[in-house]
Amino acid sequence: MEDRKERAFQDKIDAELKIEPKDWMPEKYRRHLIRQISQHAHSEIIGMQPEGNWITRAPSLRAKMVLIAKVQDEAGHGLYLYSATETLGITRNELITQLQTGKAKYSNIFNYPTLTWADVGAIGWLVDGAAIVNQQSLRRTSYGPYSRAMIRICKEESFHHRQGYEIMSKMALGTTEQQEMAQDALDRWWWPSLMMFGPHDSDSAHTSNAMQWKIKRETNDDLRQVFVDRAVKQAELIGLTIPDSELKWNPKNKNYDFGKIDWNEFWEVVNGNGFCNKERINNHVKAHEEGKWVRDAAIAYTEKNKNGARA
Ligand code: FAQ
């Protein structure tokens, strides 16, 4: 019986039909999605911190307004993604506890500090740039609520990418000091951005199942290559140098070969030993505690309305 259900489930996926919350799905598929979508949601929410750090110091009113809008968008992305995860039968409280106790991961990239205004540009250009490559692919993911969230998120991420590239272009074409800041930001964010795509395919524990179930539509290495090829051209256009002496056009494959990624650094950061891991989680815990009264009030208001409707 279970076998028959599993075959029908895979047939549906192979026919490019979406799996919806009330459809039968194997437990392994459900758990895989909870892990991936919640990691994605946590990344959006924790990702507000490095940029939020610069809201009070943005160099103009326009820059401040744009940055505030971007950080608010990330909160919205987190909310769509938490909602999509909840359709799989887990509560928001459980998800938050997993994040705060270190049981759930979030993207390595958000454990690096934002030292200058150019870092805000580098995040938009590189981090959102990497996120878009990954998320454009995920628009075709097999789980309906995740796929629909991605379609909307990608539209907003395109604006974020442009915001970052605009900052970087202005600085790269500005004074010598601004050029140095832009190059320094690129030097620090380049390699961690490549790590965002996850381990090489040969070391990626989840890719095989994810590809069979069409949760992932392209592999970590394939997406990383798309990102590198795009970013190299964008860097050239504004006169910045990608910090990789092995970066070279490969005429046979028609893409850029690039140097070795430091996977020790990646695992150290992912396992809690990056520059900012503790600070990020402490800030989250503090904000969550301070926001308790808002959640209590919202629940009380909903309950009151429900009771009112019944009376
Ligand atoms: N960081 O077998 P795989 C954004 C873990 S959104 C930390 O290859 P998978 C927007 C992985 O969980 C950025 N951990 O795993 C924004 C697994 O550990 P586990 C987030 C990572 O799932 C911009 C282990 O390594 N985007 O930036 C990372 O098949 C600006 C083995 O790896 C998403 O989450 C990593 N980078 O592939 C916000 C996209 N990579 O769980 C604010 C959706 C891997 O067994 C400002 N997620 N690990 O303990 C995905 O596409 C996939 O989950 C991957 C990883 C590609 C991230």
py3Dmol code that shows the C-alpha trace and the ligand (Angstrom):
import py3Dmol

protein = """\
ATOM      1  CA  MET A   1       0.000   0.000   0.000  1.00  0.00           C
ATOM      2  CA  GLU A   2       2.747   2.425   1.077  1.00  0.00           C
ATOM      3  CA  ASP A   3       4.733   1.424  -2.049  1.00  0.00           C
ATOM      4  CA  ARG A   4       1.785   2.185  -4.286  1.00  0.00           C
ATOM      5  CA  LYS A   5       1.352   5.596  -2.684  1.00  0.00           C
ATOM      6  CA  GLU A   6       5.037   6.347  -3.060  1.00  0.00           C
ATOM      7  CA  ARG A   7       4.977   5.415  -6.747  1.00  0.00           C
ATOM      8  CA  ALA A   8       1.937   7.633  -7.375  1.00  0.00           C
ATOM      9  CA  PHE A   9       3.715  10.466  -5.514  1.00  0.00           C
ATOM     10  CA  GLN A  10       6.853  10.111  -7.683  1.00  0.00           C
ATOM     11  CA  ASP A  11       4.738   9.889 -10.873  1.00  0.00           C
ATOM     12  CA  LYS A  12       3.091  13.148  -9.957  1.00  0.00           C
ATOM     13  CA  ILE A  13       6.468  14.792  -9.427  1.00  0.00           C
ATOM     14  CA  ASP A  14       7.816  13.387 -12.696  1.00  0.00           C
ATOM     15  CA  ALA A  15       4.782  14.845 -14.468  1.00  0.00           C
ATOM     16  CA  GLU A  16       5.778  18.283 -13.083  1.00  0.00           C
ATOM     17  CA  LEU A  17       2.655  18.516 -10.919  1.00  0.00           C
ATOM     18  CA  LYS A  18       2.949  20.284  -7.572  1.00  0.00           C
ATOM     19  CA  ILE A  19       2.584  18.520  -4.237  1.00  0.00           C
ATOM     20  CA  GLU A  20       0.144  20.450  -2.045  1.00  0.00           C
ATOM     21  CA  PRO A  21      -0.140  20.419   1.779  1.00  0.00           C
ATOM     22  CA  LYS A  22      -3.101  18.011   1.937  1.00  0.00           C
ATOM     23  CA  ASP A  23      -1.621  15.544  -0.586  1.00  0.00           C
ATOM     24  CA  TRP A  24      -0.068  12.304   0.634  1.00  0.00           C
ATOM     25  CA  MET A  25       3.721  12.578   0.818  1.00  0.00           C
ATOM     26  CA  PRO A  26       6.457  10.307   2.180  1.00  0.00           C
ATOM     27  CA  GLU A  27       7.630  11.247   5.657  1.00  0.00           C
ATOM     28  CA  LYS A  28      11.201  11.670   4.318  1.00  0.00           C
ATOM     29  CA  TYR A  29      10.009  14.261   1.786  1.00  0.00           C
ATOM     30  CA  ARG A  30       8.092  16.154   4.482  1.00  0.00           C
ATOM     31  CA  ARG A  31      11.089  16.211   6.840  1.00  0.00           C
ATOM     32  CA  HIS A  32      13.447  17.212   4.029  1.00  0.00           C
ATOM     33  CA  LEU A  33      11.241  20.178   3.185  1.00  0.00           C
ATOM     34  CA  ILE A  34      10.846  21.280   6.809  1.00  0.00           C
ATOM     35  CA  ARG A  35      14.643  21.288   7.145  1.00  0.00           C
ATOM     36  CA  GLN A  36      15.323  23.187   3.932  1.00  0.00           C
ATOM     37  CA  ILE A  37      12.469  25.710   3.986  1.00  0.00           C
ATOM     38  CA  SER A  38      12.963  26.538   7.664  1.00  0.00           C
ATOM     39  CA  GLN A  39      16.711  26.987   7.129  1.00  0.00           C
ATOM     40  CA  HIS A  40      15.800  29.338   4.326  1.00  0.00           C
ATOM     41  CA  ALA A  41      13.312  31.253   6.544  1.00  0.00           C
ATOM     42  CA  HIS A  42      15.848  31.563   9.379  1.00  0.00           C
ATOM     43  CA  SER A  43      18.401  32.902   6.880  1.00  0.00           C
ATOM     44  CA  GLU A  44      16.053  35.660   5.760  1.00  0.00           C
ATOM     45  CA  ILE A  45      15.357  36.710   9.351  1.00  0.00           C
ATOM     46  CA  ILE A  46      18.943  36.494  10.636  1.00  0.00           C
ATOM     47  CA  GLY A  47      20.017  38.161   7.367  1.00  0.00           C
ATOM     48  CA  MET A  48      18.259  41.346   8.500  1.00  0.00           C
ATOM     49  CA  GLN A  49      20.942  41.912  11.146  1.00  0.00           C
ATOM     50  CA  PRO A  50      24.116  42.609   9.140  1.00  0.00           C
ATOM     51  CA  GLU A  51      22.314  45.171   6.983  1.00  0.00           C
ATOM     52  CA  GLY A  52      20.161  46.545   9.802  1.00  0.00           C
ATOM     53  CA  ASN A  53      23.487  47.480  11.403  1.00  0.00           C
ATOM     54  CA  TRP A  54      23.840  50.256   8.792  1.00  0.00           C
ATOM     55  CA  ILE A  55      20.353  51.785   8.788  1.00  0.00           C
ATOM     56  CA  THR A  56      21.286  54.515  11.281  1.00  0.00           C
ATOM     57  CA  ARG A  57      24.512  55.281   9.386  1.00  0.00           C
ATOM     58  CA  ALA A  58      23.296  55.242   5.774  1.00  0.00           C
ATOM     59  CA  PRO A  59      25.038  58.080   3.877  1.00  0.00           C
ATOM     60  CA  SER A  60      21.839  59.799   2.621  1.00  0.00           C
ATOM     61  CA  LEU A  61      18.101  59.889   3.259  1.00  0.00           C
ATOM     62  CA  ARG A  62      17.510  58.032  -0.040  1.00  0.00           C
ATOM     63  CA  ALA A  63      20.021  55.329   0.885  1.00  0.00           C
ATOM     64  CA  LYS A  64      18.386  54.966   4.292  1.00  0.00           C
ATOM     65  CA  MET A  65      14.865  54.643   2.852  1.00  0.00           C
ATOM     66  CA  VAL A  66      15.961  52.052   0.308  1.00  0.00           C
ATOM     67  CA  LEU A  67      17.839  50.051   2.946  1.00  0.00           C
ATOM     68  CA  ILE A  68      14.884  50.100   5.356  1.00  0.00           C
ATOM     69  CA  ALA A  69      12.613  48.853   2.558  1.00  0.00           C
ATOM     70  CA  LYS A  70      15.066  46.061   1.742  1.00  0.00           C
ATOM     71  CA  VAL A  71      15.389  44.905   5.350  1.00  0.00           C
ATOM     72  CA  GLN A  72      11.579  44.929   5.684  1.00  0.00           C
ATOM     73  CA  ASP A  73      11.360  42.779   2.545  1.00  0.00           C
ATOM     74  CA  GLU A  74      13.634  40.200   4.187  1.00  0.00           C
ATOM     75  CA  ALA A  75      11.227  40.041   7.147  1.00  0.00           C
ATOM     76  CA  GLY A  76       8.387  39.432   4.680  1.00  0.00           C
ATOM     77  CA  HIS A  77      10.360  36.655   2.962  1.00  0.00           C
ATOM     78  CA  GLY A  78      10.929  35.017   6.344  1.00  0.00           C
ATOM     79  CA  LEU A  79       7.193  35.163   7.035  1.00  0.00           C
ATOM     80  CA  TYR A  80       6.158  33.585   3.701  1.00  0.00           C
ATOM     81  CA  LEU A  81       8.708  30.847   4.268  1.00  0.00           C
ATOM     82  CA  TYR A  82       7.687  30.166   7.880  1.00  0.00           C
ATOM     83  CA  SER A  83       4.075  29.963   6.676  1.00  0.00           C
ATOM     84  CA  ALA A  84       5.084  27.520   3.921  1.00  0.00           C
ATOM     85  CA  THR A  85       6.920  25.400   6.523  1.00  0.00           C
ATOM     86  CA  GLU A  86       3.908  25.414   8.851  1.00  0.00           C
ATOM     87  CA  THR A  87       1.787  23.793   6.106  1.00  0.00           C
ATOM     88  CA  LEU A  88       3.980  20.702   6.653  1.00  0.00           C
ATOM     89  CA  GLY A  89       2.695  20.243  10.206  1.00  0.00           C
ATOM     90  CA  ILE A  90       5.193  22.020  12.422  1.00  0.00           C
ATOM     91  CA  THR A  91       4.499  25.109  14.531  1.00  0.00           C
ATOM     92  CA  ARG A  92       6.246  28.469  14.382  1.00  0.00           C
ATOM     93  CA  ASN A  93       7.258  28.048  18.042  1.00  0.00           C
ATOM     94  CA  GLU A  94       9.012  24.764  17.286  1.00  0.00           C
ATOM     95  CA  LEU A  95      10.851  26.368  14.370  1.00  0.00           C
ATOM     96  CA  ILE A  96      11.996  29.332  16.447  1.00  0.00           C
ATOM     97  CA  THR A  97      13.184  27.013  19.224  1.00  0.00           C
ATOM     98  CA  GLN A  98      15.203  24.996  16.692  1.00  0.00           C
ATOM     99  CA  LEU A  99      16.890  28.192  15.498  1.00  0.00           C
ATOM    100  CA  GLN A 100      17.615  29.577  18.941  1.00  0.00           C
ATOM    101  CA  THR A 101      19.005  26.303  20.312  1.00  0.00           C
ATOM    102  CA  GLY A 102      21.290  25.762  17.307  1.00  0.00           C
ATOM    103  CA  LYS A 103      19.381  22.690  16.078  1.00  0.00           C
ATOM    104  CA  ALA A 104      18.478  24.395  12.803  1.00  0.00           C
ATOM    105  CA  LYS A 105      21.055  25.977  10.537  1.00  0.00           C
ATOM    106  CA  TYR A 106      20.877  29.264   8.672  1.00  0.00           C
ATOM    107  CA  SER A 107      23.061  30.493   5.820  1.00  0.00           C
ATOM    108  CA  ASN A 108      26.802  30.699   6.608  1.00  0.00           C
ATOM    109  CA  ILE A 109      26.969  34.165   5.040  1.00  0.00           C
ATOM    110  CA  PHE A 110      25.162  35.996   7.828  1.00  0.00           C
ATOM    111  CA  ASN A 111      27.858  35.242  10.375  1.00  0.00           C
ATOM    112  CA  TYR A 112      30.240  37.750   8.800  1.00  0.00           C
ATOM    113  CA  PRO A 113      30.348  41.368  10.052  1.00  0.00           C
ATOM    114  CA  THR A 114      29.449  44.464   8.005  1.00  0.00           C
ATOM    115  CA  LEU A 115      32.415  46.756   8.623  1.00  0.00           C
ATOM    116  CA  THR A 116      31.777  49.586   6.134  1.00  0.00           C
ATOM    117  CA  TRP A 117      28.972  50.979   3.966  1.00  0.00           C
ATOM    118  CA  ALA A 118      30.516  49.125   1.010  1.00  0.00           C
ATOM    119  CA  ASP A 119      29.555  45.886   2.787  1.00  0.00           C
ATOM    120  CA  VAL A 120      25.894  46.838   2.356  1.00  0.00           C
ATOM    121  CA  GLY A 121      26.610  47.114  -1.373  1.00  0.00           C
ATOM    122  CA  ALA A 122      28.468  43.804  -1.409  1.00  0.00           C
ATOM    123  CA  ILE A 123      25.572  42.040   0.346  1.00  0.00           C
ATOM    124  CA  GLY A 124      23.044  43.311  -2.200  1.00  0.00           C
ATOM    125  CA  TRP A 125      25.275  42.564  -5.160  1.00  0.00           C
ATOM    126  CA  LEU A 126      26.795  39.238  -4.102  1.00  0.00           C
ATOM    127  CA  VAL A 127      24.591  37.765  -1.376  1.00  0.00           C
ATOM    128  CA  ASP A 128      21.287  38.682  -3.017  1.00  0.00           C
ATOM    129  CA  GLY A 129      22.897  37.823  -6.358  1.00  0.00           C
ATOM    130  CA  ALA A 130      23.690  34.318  -5.089  1.00  0.00           C
ATOM    131  CA  ALA A 131      20.279  34.029  -3.433  1.00  0.00           C
ATOM    132  CA  ILE A 132      18.535  34.931  -6.723  1.00  0.00           C
ATOM    133  CA  VAL A 133      20.403  32.277  -8.705  1.00  0.00           C
ATOM    134  CA  ASN A 134      19.357  29.671  -6.147  1.00  0.00           C
ATOM    135  CA  GLN A 135      15.806  30.938  -5.759  1.00  0.00           C
ATOM    136  CA  GLN A 136      15.077  31.336  -9.457  1.00  0.00           C
ATOM    137  CA  SER A 137      15.743  27.640  -9.700  1.00  0.00           C
ATOM    138  CA  LEU A 138      13.536  26.952  -6.660  1.00  0.00           C
ATOM    139  CA  ARG A 139      10.538  28.628  -8.324  1.00  0.00           C
ATOM    140  CA  ARG A 140      10.111  25.244 -10.040  1.00  0.00           C
ATOM    141  CA  THR A 141      10.460  23.230  -6.829  1.00  0.00           C
ATOM    142  CA  SER A 142       7.902  20.437  -6.417  1.00  0.00           C
ATOM    143  CA  TYR A 143       6.205  21.688  -3.225  1.00  0.00           C
ATOM    144  CA  GLY A 144       3.452  24.161  -4.151  1.00  0.00           C
ATOM    145  CA  PRO A 145       3.627  26.620  -1.221  1.00  0.00           C
ATOM    146  CA  TYR A 146       7.442  26.839  -1.454  1.00  0.00           C
ATOM    147  CA  SER A 147       7.369  27.354  -5.210  1.00  0.00           C
ATOM    148  CA  ARG A 148       4.757  30.124  -4.969  1.00  0.00           C
ATOM    149  CA  ALA A 149       6.686  31.897  -2.193  1.00  0.00           C
ATOM    150  CA  MET A 150       9.795  31.815  -4.398  1.00  0.00           C
ATOM    151  CA  ILE A 151       8.062  33.503  -7.330  1.00  0.00           C
ATOM    152  CA  ARG A 152       7.215  36.528  -5.216  1.00  0.00           C
ATOM    153  CA  ILE A 153      10.522  36.570  -3.339  1.00  0.00           C
ATOM    154  CA  CYS A 154      12.536  36.550  -6.578  1.00  0.00           C
ATOM    155  CA  LYS A 155      10.831  39.730  -7.777  1.00  0.00           C
ATOM    156  CA  GLU A 156      11.884  41.527  -4.611  1.00  0.00           C
ATOM    157  CA  GLU A 157      15.380  40.057  -4.637  1.00  0.00           C
ATOM    158  CA  SER A 158      15.972  41.567  -8.086  1.00  0.00           C
ATOM    159  CA  PHE A 159      15.418  45.002  -6.593  1.00  0.00           C
ATOM    160  CA  HIS A 160      17.824  44.143  -3.747  1.00  0.00           C
ATOM    161  CA  HIS A 161      20.460  43.037  -6.201  1.00  0.00           C
ATOM    162  CA  ARG A 162      20.218  46.312  -8.097  1.00  0.00           C
ATOM    163  CA  GLN A 163      20.379  48.303  -4.873  1.00  0.00           C
ATOM    164  CA  GLY A 164      23.646  46.565  -3.952  1.00  0.00           C
ATOM    165  CA  TYR A 165      25.171  46.874  -7.399  1.00  0.00           C
ATOM    166  CA  GLU A 166      24.277  50.569  -7.502  1.00  0.00           C
ATOM    167  CA  ILE A 167      26.145  51.166  -4.222  1.00  0.00           C
ATOM    168  CA  MET A 168      29.147  49.184  -5.448  1.00  0.00           C
ATOM    169  CA  SER A 169      29.230  50.957  -8.831  1.00  0.00           C
ATOM    170  CA  LYS A 170      29.091  54.389  -7.222  1.00  0.00           C
ATOM    171  CA  MET A 171      31.916  53.528  -4.852  1.00  0.00           C
ATOM    172  CA  ALA A 172      34.005  51.705  -7.439  1.00  0.00           C
ATOM    173  CA  LEU A 173      33.785  54.709  -9.742  1.00  0.00           C
ATOM    174  CA  GLY A 174      34.214  57.233  -6.901  1.00  0.00           C
ATOM    175  CA  THR A 175      37.221  58.575  -4.953  1.00  0.00           C
ATOM    176  CA  THR A 176      40.322  56.439  -4.332  1.00  0.00           C
ATOM    177  CA  GLU A 177      39.176  55.839  -0.765  1.00  0.00           C
ATOM    178  CA  GLN A 178      35.723  54.696  -1.954  1.00  0.00           C
ATOM    179  CA  GLN A 179      37.304  52.417  -4.561  1.00  0.00           C
ATOM    180  CA  GLU A 180      39.448  50.827  -1.872  1.00  0.00           C
ATOM    181  CA  MET A 181      36.421  50.273   0.349  1.00  0.00           C
ATOM    182  CA  ALA A 182      34.513  48.642  -2.516  1.00  0.00           C
ATOM    183  CA  GLN A 183      37.435  46.342  -3.368  1.00  0.00           C
ATOM    184  CA  ASP A 184      37.944  45.464   0.301  1.00  0.00           C
ATOM    185  CA  ALA A 185      34.262  44.524   0.637  1.00  0.00           C
ATOM    186  CA  LEU A 186      34.460  42.350  -2.492  1.00  0.00           C
ATOM    187  CA  ASP A 187      37.616  40.686  -1.122  1.00  0.00           C
ATOM    188  CA  ARG A 188      35.857  39.757   2.127  1.00  0.00           C
ATOM    189  CA  TRP A 189      32.446  38.707   0.743  1.00  0.00           C
ATOM    190  CA  TRP A 190      33.468  36.832  -2.401  1.00  0.00           C
ATOM    191  CA  TRP A 191      34.429  33.441  -0.985  1.00  0.00           C
ATOM    192  CA  PRO A 192      31.670  33.239   1.657  1.00  0.00           C
ATOM    193  CA  SER A 193      29.174  34.032  -1.158  1.00  0.00           C
ATOM    194  CA  LEU A 194      30.431  31.044  -3.147  1.00  0.00           C
ATOM    195  CA  MET A 195      29.954  28.909  -0.019  1.00  0.00           C
ATOM    196  CA  MET A 196      26.268  29.887   0.136  1.00  0.00           C
ATOM    197  CA  PHE A 197      25.511  27.258  -2.534  1.00  0.00           C
ATOM    198  CA  GLY A 198      26.551  24.500  -0.119  1.00  0.00           C
ATOM    199  CA  PRO A 199      29.224  21.768  -0.363  1.00  0.00           C
ATOM    200  CA  HIS A 200      30.366  20.377  -3.714  1.00  0.00           C
ATOM    201  CA  ASP A 201      27.867  17.921  -5.209  1.00  0.00           C
ATOM    202  CA  SER A 202      30.108  14.973  -4.326  1.00  0.00           C
ATOM    203  CA  ASP A 203      29.913  15.978  -0.615  1.00  0.00           C
ATOM    204  CA  SER A 204      26.298  17.124  -0.513  1.00  0.00           C
ATOM    205  CA  ALA A 205      24.302  14.737   1.673  1.00  0.00           C
ATOM    206  CA  HIS A 206      20.857  15.857   0.511  1.00  0.00           C
ATOM    207  CA  THR A 207      21.236  16.552  -3.204  1.00  0.00           C
ATOM    208  CA  SER A 208      20.417  13.074  -4.463  1.00  0.00           C
ATOM    209  CA  ASN A 209      16.991  12.887  -2.760  1.00  0.00           C
ATOM    210  CA  ALA A 210      16.349  16.556  -3.453  1.00  0.00           C
ATOM    211  CA  MET A 211      16.896  16.063  -7.199  1.00  0.00           C
ATOM    212  CA  GLN A 212      14.779  12.900  -7.341  1.00  0.00           C
ATOM    213  CA  TRP A 213      11.896  14.675  -5.587  1.00  0.00           C
ATOM    214  CA  LYS A 214      12.518  17.855  -7.647  1.00  0.00           C
ATOM    215  CA  ILE A 215      12.868  19.908  -4.488  1.00  0.00           C
ATOM    216  CA  LYS A 216      16.149  21.116  -5.967  1.00  0.00           C
ATOM    217  CA  ARG A 217      16.096  21.596  -9.740  1.00  0.00           C
ATOM    218  CA  GLU A 218      19.822  22.173 -10.141  1.00  0.00           C
ATOM    219  CA  THR A 219      22.762  21.036  -8.068  1.00  0.00           C
ATOM    220  CA  ASN A 220      24.918  23.163  -5.744  1.00  0.00           C
ATOM    221  CA  ASP A 221      27.867  23.202  -8.166  1.00  0.00           C
ATOM    222  CA  ASP A 222      25.779  24.024 -11.228  1.00  0.00           C
ATOM    223  CA  LEU A 223      24.172  27.004  -9.512  1.00  0.00           C
ATOM    224  CA  ARG A 224      27.509  28.206  -8.102  1.00  0.00           C
ATOM    225  CA  GLN A 225      28.906  28.221 -11.657  1.00  0.00           C
ATOM    226  CA  VAL A 226      26.006  30.354 -12.938  1.00  0.00           C
ATOM    227  CA  PHE A 227      26.681  32.842 -10.140  1.00  0.00           C
ATOM    228  CA  VAL A 228      30.434  33.038 -10.834  1.00  0.00           C
ATOM    229  CA  ASP A 229      29.910  33.609 -14.560  1.00  0.00           C
ATOM    230  CA  ARG A 230      27.467  36.447 -13.921  1.00  0.00           C
ATOM    231  CA  ALA A 231      29.498  38.109 -11.164  1.00  0.00           C
ATOM    232  CA  VAL A 232      32.786  38.140 -13.083  1.00  0.00           C
ATOM    233  CA  LYS A 233      31.239  40.242 -15.847  1.00  0.00           C
ATOM    234  CA  GLN A 234      29.577  42.581 -13.360  1.00  0.00           C
ATOM    235  CA  ALA A 235      32.881  43.116 -11.511  1.00  0.00           C
ATOM    236  CA  GLU A 236      34.701  43.856 -14.770  1.00  0.00           C
ATOM    237  CA  LEU A 237      32.122  46.453 -15.738  1.00  0.00           C
ATOM    238  CA  ILE A 238      32.833  48.533 -12.617  1.00  0.00           C
ATOM    239  CA  GLY A 239      36.583  47.902 -12.514  1.00  0.00           C
ATOM    240  CA  LEU A 240      36.742  45.644  -9.446  1.00  0.00           C
ATOM    241  CA  THR A 241      38.926  42.535  -9.222  1.00  0.00           C
ATOM    242  CA  ILE A 242      37.583  39.184  -8.073  1.00  0.00           C
ATOM    243  CA  PRO A 243      40.030  37.967  -5.383  1.00  0.00           C
ATOM    244  CA  ASP A 244      40.901  34.680  -7.066  1.00  0.00           C
ATOM    245  CA  SER A 245      44.216  34.220  -8.886  1.00  0.00           C
ATOM    246  CA  GLU A 246      42.933  30.984 -10.457  1.00  0.00           C
ATOM    247  CA  LEU A 247      39.879  32.584 -12.046  1.00  0.00           C
ATOM    248  CA  LYS A 248      40.142  31.951 -15.773  1.00  0.00           C
ATOM    249  CA  TRP A 249      37.845  31.709 -18.796  1.00  0.00           C
ATOM    250  CA  ASN A 250      37.520  28.125 -19.963  1.00  0.00           C
ATOM    251  CA  PRO A 251      36.783  28.254 -23.722  1.00  0.00           C
ATOM    252  CA  LYS A 252      35.896  24.572 -23.875  1.00  0.00           C
ATOM    253  CA  ASN A 253      33.223  24.692 -21.146  1.00  0.00           C
ATOM    254  CA  LYS A 254      32.342  28.306 -21.917  1.00  0.00           C
ATOM    255  CA  ASN A 255      32.478  29.333 -18.257  1.00  0.00           C
ATOM    256  CA  TYR A 256      34.973  30.590 -15.673  1.00  0.00           C
ATOM    257  CA  ASP A 257      37.112  28.117 -13.776  1.00  0.00           C
ATOM    258  CA  PHE A 258      37.729  29.277 -10.231  1.00  0.00           C
ATOM    259  CA  GLY A 259      39.999  28.473  -7.290  1.00  0.00           C
ATOM    260  CA  LYS A 260      39.480  26.170  -4.317  1.00  0.00           C
ATOM    261  CA  ILE A 261      36.876  27.031  -1.702  1.00  0.00           C
ATOM    262  CA  ASP A 262      38.019  26.803   1.927  1.00  0.00           C
ATOM    263  CA  TRP A 263      35.538  24.214   3.214  1.00  0.00           C
ATOM    264  CA  ASN A 264      37.141  24.240   6.681  1.00  0.00           C
ATOM    265  CA  GLU A 265      36.106  27.849   7.044  1.00  0.00           C
ATOM    266  CA  PHE A 266      32.595  26.954   5.821  1.00  0.00           C
ATOM    267  CA  TRP A 267      32.085  24.168   8.386  1.00  0.00           C
ATOM    268  CA  GLU A 268      33.572  26.240  11.215  1.00  0.00           C
ATOM    269  CA  VAL A 269      31.107  29.035  10.445  1.00  0.00           C
ATOM    270  CA  VAL A 270      28.134  26.712   9.947  1.00  0.00           C
ATOM    271  CA  ASN A 271      28.895  24.901  13.192  1.00  0.00           C
ATOM    272  CA  GLY A 272      28.796  28.047  15.296  1.00  0.00           C
ATOM    273  CA  ASN A 273      32.353  29.381  15.233  1.00  0.00           C
ATOM    274  CA  GLY A 274      32.053  32.270  12.785  1.00  0.00           C
ATOM    275  CA  PHE A 275      32.697  35.912  13.701  1.00  0.00           C
ATOM    276  CA  CYS A 276      29.090  36.711  14.571  1.00  0.00           C
ATOM    277  CA  ASN A 277      27.188  33.450  15.300  1.00  0.00           C
ATOM    278  CA  LYS A 278      26.692  34.150  18.992  1.00  0.00           C
ATOM    279  CA  GLU A 279      25.796  37.793  18.461  1.00  0.00           C
ATOM    280  CA  ARG A 280      23.211  36.919  15.793  1.00  0.00           C
ATOM    281  CA  ILE A 281      21.413  34.369  17.971  1.00  0.00           C
ATOM    282  CA  ASN A 282      21.607  36.532  21.123  1.00  0.00           C
ATOM    283  CA  ASN A 283      20.033  39.416  19.205  1.00  0.00           C
ATOM    284  CA  HIS A 284      17.304  37.110  17.943  1.00  0.00           C
ATOM    285  CA  VAL A 285      16.524  35.812  21.435  1.00  0.00           C
ATOM    286  CA  LYS A 286      16.421  39.364  22.827  1.00  0.00           C
ATOM    287  CA  ALA A 287      14.129  40.665  20.047  1.00  0.00           C
ATOM    288  CA  HIS A 288      11.883  37.622  20.414  1.00  0.00           C
ATOM    289  CA  GLU A 289      11.529  38.164  24.175  1.00  0.00           C
ATOM    290  CA  GLU A 290      10.903  41.878  23.730  1.00  0.00           C
ATOM    291  CA  GLY A 291       8.226  41.145  21.122  1.00  0.00           C
ATOM    292  CA  LYS A 292       6.324  38.714  23.364  1.00  0.00           C
ATOM    293  CA  TRP A 293       3.774  41.313  24.415  1.00  0.00           C
ATOM    294  CA  VAL A 294       2.935  42.000  20.755  1.00  0.00           C
ATOM    295  CA  ARG A 295       2.352  38.307  20.052  1.00  0.00           C
ATOM    296  CA  ASP A 296       0.272  37.957  23.242  1.00  0.00           C
ATOM    297  CA  ALA A 297      -1.821  40.992  22.293  1.00  0.00           C
ATOM    298  CA  ALA A 298      -2.363  39.705  18.734  1.00  0.00           C
ATOM    299  CA  ILE A 299      -3.463  36.285  20.025  1.00  0.00           C
ATOM    300  CA  ALA A 300      -5.756  37.851  22.647  1.00  0.00           C
ATOM    301  CA  TYR A 301      -7.328  40.052  19.948  1.00  0.00           C
ATOM    302  CA  THR A 302      -7.878  37.063  17.641  1.00  0.00           C
ATOM    303  CA  GLU A 303      -9.376  35.004  20.487  1.00  0.00           C
ATOM    304  CA  LYS A 304     -11.673  37.868  21.490  1.00  0.00           C
ATOM    305  CA  ASN A 305     -12.904  38.237  17.901  1.00  0.00           C
ATOM    306  CA  LYS A 306     -13.474  34.482  17.586  1.00  0.00           C
ATOM    307  CA  ASN A 307     -15.498  34.487  20.827  1.00  0.00           C
ATOM    308  CA  GLY A 308     -17.356  37.602  19.702  1.00  0.00           C
ATOM    309  CA  ALA A 309     -18.275  35.915  16.429  1.00  0.00           C
ATOM    310  CA  ARG A 310     -19.587  32.868  18.304  1.00  0.00           C
ATOM    311  CA  ALA A 311     -21.695  34.914  20.759  1.00  0.00           C
TER     312      ALA A 311
END
"""
ligand_1 = """\
57
FAQ
N 24.886 27.679 5.078
O 23.447 18.378 1.401
P 23.584 19.864 1.348
C 19.266 34.981 1.349
C 24.243 22.598 5.184
S 18.575 33.478 1.541
C 24.637 26.869 6.124
O 24.100 20.421 0.078
P 20.981 21.024 0.887
C 18.352 36.158 1.186
C 22.930 21.889 4.879
O 21.845 22.478 5.577
C 19.974 32.379 1.817
N 24.467 25.542 6.012
O 22.203 20.546 1.786
C 18.953 37.327 1.836
C 23.233 20.489 5.336
O 23.192 20.422 6.757
P 21.951 19.650 7.541
C 19.501 31.059 2.188
C 24.531 25.019 4.783
O 19.917 21.481 1.790
C 19.890 38.089 1.169
C 24.703 20.337 4.971
O 25.228 21.645 4.856
N 18.983 30.377 1.030
O 20.433 35.032 1.349
C 24.760 25.813 3.652
O 20.640 20.007 -0.144
C 20.437 39.217 1.782
C 24.899 19.565 3.680
O 24.528 20.348 2.547
C 18.470 29.157 1.137
O 18.378 28.591 2.205
C 24.940 27.187 3.828
N 25.196 28.014 2.826
O 21.583 22.277 0.060
C 18.552 37.694 3.102
C 17.968 28.554 -0.162
N 24.784 25.002 2.568
O 20.703 20.424 7.194
C 19.110 38.833 3.728
C 17.257 27.253 0.038
C 24.583 23.752 3.010
O 21.927 18.262 7.028
C 20.044 39.597 3.051
N 18.155 26.200 0.414
N 24.437 23.769 4.336
O 22.328 19.766 8.989
C 18.841 25.454 -0.488
O 18.743 25.637 -1.697
C 19.681 24.342 0.049
O 19.258 24.060 1.360
C 21.205 24.678 0.067
C 21.940 23.486 0.704
C 21.698 24.851 -1.349
C 21.514 25.918 0.889
"""
view = py3Dmol.view(width=600, height=400)
view.addModel(protein, "pdb")
view.setStyle({"model": 0}, {"cartoon": {"style": "trace"}})
view.addModel(ligand_1, "xyz")
view.setStyle({"model": 1}, {"stick": {}})
view.zoomTo()
view.show()
